[in-house]
Amino acid sequence: NLDGFIDFVEFMVVYYVMADGSPEEVLLKIFRIFDMNSDGVISKKELSRLVKDMYGLIKSESPNTESKEIISKSAFAEMDKDTDGKITTEEFISACLGQEELSRILALKCVDIFVQDD
């Protein structure tokens, strides 16, 4: 509802959506979360905000992690294969499924938040 907070119902909706599907389907769902303005692409600003919001989780598991700015810039460069300044769905999924380190880390952190192993 864009109030700046995630209430229980919003959390459960995201959990339900994230808990089902093939890797490509789950990554498409993650892409939609990262695409904050729903314009079909992830901008540098959207990725920077995401990294800023997730940085504590990334840093807690890897204390020697680079700064937020370096992670954001590097992840964007990994994903934006055609260097047009925006990340498409195809670029995002390809980077996350491929060997692109920062892209995989961001996607996995998002999955970790919503899908906990029992």
Secondary structure, 3 states (H helix, E strand, C coil): CCCCCCCHHHHHHHHHHHCCCCHHHHHHHHHHHHCCCCCCCEEHHHHHHHHHHHHHHHHHHCCCCCCHHHHHHHHHHHHCCCCCCEECHHHHHHHHHCCCHHHHHHHHHHHHHHCCCC
